[in-house]
Amino acid sequence: MRWVNLAVIIIFVAAMLIFAAQNFQSVTVYFLTFKMSAPHAVLIVLLYILGMVTGGSVGALMRRAFEGSRLLYDERSRTN
């Protein structure tokens, strides 16, 4: 199983390197008064990382809300 995981990682890294090499032309992104120029690959990687961070935060928030409501429900059901 270790070799399968290693092969998947190697294939993923190779695909990312090929993608970065083929998408190195510069692009400008505007947001309100913010302006950023960078290669396509760099912007996509930054957006991917931003998505991971925000997705993880939303997941943690939902998990905490679910656990809190479950504890509250358990507490109320014990008193009745």
N, CA, C and O atoms as a GROMACS GRO file, in nm:
protein
  320
    1MET      N    1   0.083  -0.119   0.000
    1MET     CA    2   0.000   0.000   0.000
    1MET      C    3   0.087   0.126   0.000
    1MET      O    4   0.050   0.227  -0.058
    2ARG      N    5   0.201   0.119   0.064
    2ARG     CA    6   0.292   0.232   0.068
    2ARG      C    7   0.336   0.271  -0.073
    2ARG      O    8   0.347   0.389  -0.104
    3TRP      N    9   0.361   0.171  -0.160
    3TRP     CA   10   0.406   0.197  -0.295
    3TRP      C   11   0.295   0.261  -0.379
    3TRP      O   12   0.322   0.344  -0.466
    4VAL      N   13   0.172   0.221  -0.353
    4VAL     CA   14   0.059   0.282  -0.426
    4VAL      C   15   0.048   0.429  -0.388
    4VAL      O   16   0.032   0.514  -0.475
    5ASN      N   17   0.056   0.457  -0.259
    5ASN     CA   18   0.050   0.597  -0.213
    5ASN      C   19   0.164   0.679  -0.272
    5ASN      O   20   0.144   0.792  -0.317
    6LEU      N   21   0.282   0.623  -0.273
    6LEU     CA   22   0.398   0.692  -0.329
    6LEU      C   23   0.378   0.718  -0.478
    6LEU      O   24   0.410   0.826  -0.528
    7ALA      N   25   0.325   0.619  -0.551
    7ALA     CA   26   0.301   0.636  -0.694
    7ALA      C   27   0.198   0.745  -0.720
    7ALA      O   28   0.214   0.825  -0.812
    8VAL      N   29   0.092   0.750  -0.640
    8VAL     CA   30  -0.010   0.854  -0.657
    8VAL      C   31   0.050   0.991  -0.630
    8VAL      O   32   0.022   1.086  -0.704
    9ILE      N   33   0.132   1.003  -0.528
    9ILE     CA   34   0.196   1.132  -0.497
    9ILE      C   35   0.289   1.174  -0.611
    9ILE      O   36   0.290   1.290  -0.650
   10ILE      N   37   0.367   1.081  -0.664
   10ILE     CA   38   0.459   1.113  -0.773
   10ILE      C   39   0.382   1.157  -0.897
   10ILE      O   40   0.421   1.254  -0.963
   11ILE      N   41   0.273   1.088  -0.929
   11ILE     CA   42   0.192   1.126  -1.045
   11ILE      C   43   0.130   1.263  -1.024
   11ILE      O   44   0.128   1.345  -1.116
   12PHE      N   45   0.080   1.291  -0.903
   12PHE     CA   46   0.020   1.420  -0.874
   12PHE      C   47   0.123   1.532  -0.885
   12PHE      O   48   0.094   1.636  -0.945
   13VAL      N   49   0.241   1.512  -0.830
   13VAL     CA   50   0.346   1.615  -0.836
   13VAL      C   51   0.389   1.638  -0.981
   13VAL      O   52   0.410   1.752  -1.022
   14ALA      N   53   0.403   1.530  -1.057
   14ALA     CA   54   0.442   1.544  -1.198
   14ALA      C   55   0.335   1.622  -1.275
   14ALA      O   56   0.368   1.708  -1.356
   15ALA      N   57   0.207   1.593  -1.250
   15ALA     CA   58   0.100   1.665  -1.317
   15ALA      C   59   0.102   1.813  -1.278
   15ALA      O   60   0.081   1.899  -1.363
   16MET      N   61   0.128   1.842  -1.152
   16MET     CA   62   0.135   1.982  -1.108
   16MET      C   63   0.253   2.055  -1.172
   16MET      O   64   0.239   2.171  -1.211
   17LEU      N   65   0.366   1.989  -1.184
   17LEU     CA   66   0.483   2.052  -1.248
   17LEU      C   67   0.456   2.078  -1.395
   17LEU      O   68   0.493   2.184  -1.447
   18ILE      N   69   0.392   1.984  -1.464
   18ILE     CA   70   0.359   2.003  -1.605
   18ILE      C   71   0.260   2.120  -1.618
   18ILE      O   72   0.275   2.205  -1.706
   19PHE      N   73   0.160   2.123  -1.531
   19PHE     CA   74   0.062   2.232  -1.532
   19PHE      C   75   0.130   2.366  -1.511
   19PHE      O   76   0.103   2.462  -1.584
   20ALA      N   77   0.219   2.374  -1.414
   20ALA     CA   78   0.288   2.500  -1.384
   20ALA      C   79   0.375   2.544  -1.502
   20ALA      O   80   0.381   2.662  -1.533
   21ALA      N   81   0.442   2.449  -1.567
   21ALA     CA   82   0.528   2.483  -1.680
   21ALA      C   83   0.447   2.533  -1.799
   21ALA      O   84   0.491   2.622  -1.872
   22GLN      N   85   0.328   2.476  -1.819
   22GLN     CA   86   0.247   2.514  -1.934
   22GLN      C   87   0.162   2.640  -1.910
   22GLN      O   88   0.112   2.698  -2.006
   23ASN      N   89   0.147   2.682  -1.786
   23ASN     CA   90   0.063   2.798  -1.753
   23ASN      C   91   0.144   2.904  -1.680
   23ASN      O   92   0.104   2.950  -1.573
   24PHE      N   93   0.254   2.942  -1.737
   24PHE     CA   94   0.341   3.038  -1.671
   24PHE      C   95   0.322   3.180  -1.725
   24PHE      O   96   0.394   3.271  -1.682
   25GLN      N   97   0.228   3.201  -1.819
   25GLN     CA   98   0.204   3.336  -1.866
   25GLN      C   99   0.139   3.417  -1.755
   25GLN      O  100   0.064   3.364  -1.673
   26SER      N  101   0.168   3.545  -1.754
   26SER     CA  102   0.121   3.631  -1.647
   26SER      C  103  -0.023   3.674  -1.672
   26SER      O  104  -0.064   3.695  -1.786
   27VAL      N  105  -0.097   3.687  -1.564
   27VAL     CA  106  -0.236   3.732  -1.570
   27VAL      C  107  -0.256   3.833  -1.458
   27VAL      O  108  -0.194   3.822  -1.352
   28THR      N  109  -0.344   3.930  -1.481
   28THR     CA  110  -0.373   4.032  -1.380
   28THR      C  111  -0.514   4.009  -1.327
   28THR      O  112  -0.608   3.992  -1.404
   29VAL      N  113  -0.527   4.010  -1.196
   29VAL     CA  114  -0.655   3.990  -1.129
   29VAL      C  115  -0.689   4.118  -1.053
   29VAL      O  116  -0.604   4.174  -0.984
   30TYR      N  117  -0.813   4.165  -1.068
   30TYR     CA  118  -0.860   4.285  -1.001
   30TYR      C  119  -0.971   4.248  -0.902
   30TYR      O  120  -1.059   4.168  -0.933
   31PHE      N  121  -0.965   4.305  -0.782
   31PHE     CA  122  -1.071   4.290  -0.684
   31PHE      C  123  -1.082   4.421  -0.607
   31PHE      O  124  -0.992   4.457  -0.531
   32LEU      N  125  -1.194   4.491  -0.627
   32LEU     CA  126  -1.216   4.625  -0.571
   32LEU      C  127  -1.099   4.714  -0.609
   32LEU      O  128  -1.082   4.743  -0.728
   33THR      N  129  -1.019   4.758  -0.514
   33THR     CA  130  -0.903   4.842  -0.548
   33THR      C  131  -0.773   4.762  -0.549
   33THR      O  132  -0.666   4.818  -0.570
   34PHE      N  133  -0.782   4.634  -0.528
   34PHE     CA  134  -0.665   4.547  -0.523
   34PHE      C  135  -0.635   4.495  -0.663
   34PHE      O  136  -0.726   4.458  -0.737
   35LYS      N  137  -0.508   4.494  -0.698
   35LYS     CA  138  -0.464   4.448  -0.830
   35LYS      C  139  -0.342   4.358  -0.811
   35LYS      O  140  -0.248   4.395  -0.741
   36MET      N  141  -0.344   4.240  -0.873
   36MET     CA  142  -0.231   4.147  -0.857
   36MET      C  143  -0.197   4.084  -0.991
   36MET      O  144  -0.285   4.035  -1.061
   37SER      N  145  -0.070   4.086  -1.027
   37SER     CA  146  -0.023   4.020  -1.148
   37SER      C  147   0.069   3.906  -1.108
   37SER      O  148   0.163   3.924  -1.030
   38ALA      N  149   0.040   3.788  -1.161
   38ALA     CA  150   0.120   3.670  -1.130
   38ALA      C  151   0.093   3.565  -1.238
   38ALA      O  152  -0.005   3.576  -1.311
   39PRO      N  153   0.178   3.466  -1.248
   39PRO     CA  154   0.152   3.356  -1.342
   39PRO      C  155   0.023   3.280  -1.306
   39PRO      O  156  -0.014   3.271  -1.189
   40HIS      N  157  -0.042   3.227  -1.408
   40HIS     CA  158  -0.164   3.149  -1.387
   40HIS      C  159  -0.147   3.043  -1.280
   40HIS      O  160  -0.229   3.031  -1.189
   41ALA      N  161  -0.040   2.966  -1.290
   41ALA     CA  162  -0.018   2.855  -1.197
   41ALA      C  163  -0.009   2.903  -1.053
   41ALA      O  164  -0.063   2.839  -0.962
   42VAL      N  165   0.058   3.014  -1.031
   42VAL     CA  166   0.074   3.067  -0.895
   42VAL      C  167  -0.062   3.109  -0.839
   42VAL      O  168  -0.094   3.080  -0.724
   43LEU      N  169  -0.142   3.178  -0.920
   43LEU     CA  170  -0.274   3.221  -0.874
   43LEU      C  171  -0.364   3.102  -0.843
   43LEU      O  172  -0.437   3.104  -0.744
   44ILE      N  173  -0.360   3.001  -0.926
   44ILE     CA  174  -0.443   2.883  -0.903
   44ILE      C  175  -0.401   2.812  -0.775
   44ILE      O  176  -0.487   2.768  -0.698
   45VAL      N  177  -0.272   2.800  -0.751
   45VAL     CA  178  -0.225   2.736  -0.628
   45VAL      C  179  -0.266   2.818  -0.506
   45VAL      O  180  -0.310   2.762  -0.406
   46LEU      N  181  -0.254   2.951  -0.514
   46LEU     CA  182  -0.297   3.036  -0.402
   46LEU      C  183  -0.447   3.023  -0.375
   46LEU      O  184  -0.488   3.016  -0.259
   47LEU      N  185  -0.527   3.019  -0.480
   47LEU     CA  186  -0.672   3.002  -0.462
   47LEU      C  187  -0.705   2.865  -0.406
   47LEU      O  188  -0.798   2.851  -0.326
   48TYR      N  189  -0.632   2.764  -0.447
   48TYR     CA  190  -0.652   2.629  -0.395
   48TYR      C  191  -0.622   2.625  -0.244
   48TYR      O  192  -0.699   2.568  -0.167
   49ILE      N  193  -0.513   2.686  -0.205
   49ILE     CA  194  -0.477   2.691  -0.062
   49ILE      C  195  -0.581   2.770   0.016
   49ILE      O  196  -0.620   2.730   0.125
   50LEU      N  197  -0.627   2.882  -0.039
   50LEU     CA  198  -0.732   2.961   0.026
   50LEU      C  199  -0.859   2.878   0.042
   50LEU      O  200  -0.926   2.886   0.145
   51GLY      N  201  -0.892   2.801  -0.059
   51GLY     CA  202  -1.009   2.714  -0.051
   51GLY      C  203  -0.995   2.607   0.055
   51GLY      O  204  -1.091   2.575   0.125
   52MET      N  205  -0.874   2.550   0.067
   52MET     CA  206  -0.851   2.449   0.171
   52MET      C  207  -0.868   2.510   0.310
   52MET      O  208  -0.929   2.449   0.398
   53VAL      N  209  -0.813   2.628   0.329
   53VAL     CA  210  -0.821   2.693   0.460
   53VAL      C  211  -0.965   2.726   0.495
   53VAL      O  212  -1.011   2.696   0.605
   54THR      N  213  -1.037   2.788   0.401
   54THR     CA  214  -1.175   2.825   0.430
   54THR      C  215  -1.264   2.702   0.442
   54THR      O  216  -1.355   2.699   0.524
   55GLY      N  217  -1.239   2.601   0.359
   55GLY     CA  218  -1.318   2.478   0.368
   55GLY      C  219  -1.296   2.407   0.501
   55GLY      O  220  -1.391   2.355   0.560
   56GLY      N  221  -1.174   2.405   0.547
   56GLY     CA  222  -1.144   2.345   0.677
   56GLY      C  223  -1.208   2.423   0.790
   56GLY      O  224  -1.256   2.364   0.888
   57SER      N  225  -1.208   2.554   0.777
   57SER     CA  226  -1.270   2.637   0.882
   57SER      C  227  -1.420   2.615   0.887
   57SER      O  228  -1.478   2.605   0.995
   58VAL      N  229  -1.485   2.608   0.771
   58VAL     CA  230  -1.629   2.584   0.768
   58VAL      C  231  -1.661   2.445   0.823
   58VAL      O  232  -1.757   2.428   0.897
   59GLY      N  233  -1.580   2.347   0.787
   59GLY     CA  234  -1.600   2.212   0.840
   59GLY      C  235  -1.588   2.208   0.991
   59GLY      O  236  -1.670   2.144   1.058
   60ALA      N  237  -1.488   2.275   1.045
   60ALA     CA  238  -1.470   2.279   1.191
   60ALA      C  239  -1.585   2.352   1.258
   60ALA      O  240  -1.631   2.311   1.364
   61LEU      N  241  -1.631   2.461   1.197
   61LEU     CA  242  -1.742   2.535   1.252
   61LEU      C  243  -1.870   2.451   1.255
   61LEU      O  244  -1.942   2.450   1.354
   62MET      N  245  -1.896   2.380   1.147
   62MET     CA  246  -2.015   2.295   1.140
   62MET      C  247  -2.006   2.179   1.241
   62MET      O  248  -2.105   2.145   1.305
   63ARG      N  249  -1.889   2.121   1.254
   63ARG     CA  250  -1.869   2.011   1.349
   63ARG      C  251  -1.892   2.060   1.491
   63ARG      O  252  -1.957   1.992   1.571
   64ARG      N  253  -1.839   2.177   1.524
   64ARG     CA  254  -1.856   2.233   1.658
   64ARG      C  255  -2.002   2.265   1.685
   64ARG      O  256  -2.052   2.240   1.795
   65ALA      N  257  -2.072   2.320   1.586
   65ALA     CA  258  -2.214   2.351   1.603
   65ALA      C  259  -2.296   2.224   1.621
   65ALA      O  260  -2.387   2.220   1.704
   66PHE      N  261  -2.264   2.120   1.546
   66PHE     CA  262  -2.335   1.994   1.557
   66PHE      C  263  -2.313   1.930   1.694
   66PHE      O  264  -2.408   1.884   1.758
   67GLU      N  265  -2.187   1.928   1.739
   67GLU     CA  266  -2.157   1.871   1.870
   67GLU      C  267  -2.223   1.950   1.982
   67GLU      O  268  -2.272   1.891   2.078
   68GLY      N  269  -2.224   2.084   1.971
   68GLY     CA  270  -2.288   2.166   2.073
   68GLY      C  271  -2.437   2.143   2.079
   68GLY      O  272  -2.494   2.135   2.188
   69SER      N  273  -2.502   2.132   1.962
   69SER     CA  274  -2.646   2.108   1.963
   69SER      C  275  -2.677   1.968   2.014
   69SER      O  276  -2.779   1.949   2.080
   70ARG      N  277  -2.592   1.871   1.985
   70ARG     CA  278  -2.613   1.735   2.035
   70ARG      C  279  -2.598   1.732   2.187
   70ARG      O  280  -2.678   1.666   2.255
   71LEU      N  281  -2.499   1.800   2.241
   71LEU     CA  282  -2.482   1.806   2.386
   71LEU      C  283  -2.600   1.874   2.453
   71LEU      O  284  -2.646   1.830   2.558
   72LEU      N  285  -2.649   1.982   2.392
   72LEU     CA  286  -2.765   2.052   2.446
   72LEU      C  287  -2.888   1.962   2.443
   72LEU      O  288  -2.966   1.960   2.538
   73TYR      N  289  -2.907   1.889   2.334
   73TYR     CA  290  -3.020   1.797   2.323
   73TYR      C  291  -3.010   1.686   2.427
   73TYR      O  292  -3.110   1.653   2.491
   74ASP      N  293  -2.891   1.629   2.445
   74ASP     CA  294  -2.872   1.524   2.545
   74ASP      C  295  -2.900   1.576   2.686
   74ASP      O  296  -2.961   1.508   2.768
   75GLU      N  297  -2.854   1.699   2.713
   75GLU     CA  298  -2.875   1.760   2.845
   75GLU      C  299  -3.023   1.783   2.872
   75GLU      O  300  -3.072   1.757   2.982
   76ARG      N  301  -3.095   1.831   2.770
   76ARG     CA  302  -3.238   1.856   2.787
   76ARG      C  303  -3.316   1.726   2.800
   76ARG      O  304  -3.414   1.720   2.875
   77SER      N  305  -3.275   1.621   2.729
   77SER     CA  306  -3.349   1.495   2.735
   77SER      C  307  -3.326   1.426   2.871
   77SER      O  308  -3.412   1.351   2.916
   78ARG      N  309  -3.214   1.450   2.936
   78ARG     CA  310  -3.190   1.390   3.068
   78ARG      C  311  -3.273   1.457   3.178
   78ARG      O  312  -3.311   1.394   3.277
   79THR      N  313  -3.300   1.588   3.159
   79THR     CA  314  -3.377   1.658   3.262
   79THR      C  315  -3.526   1.630   3.250
   79THR      O  316  -3.600   1.650   3.347
   80ASN      N  317  -3.573   1.585   3.136
   80ASN     CA  318  -3.717   1.556   3.118
   80ASN      C  319  -3.751   1.418   3.158
   80ASN      O  320  -3.867   1.378   3.148
   0.00000   0.00000   0.00000
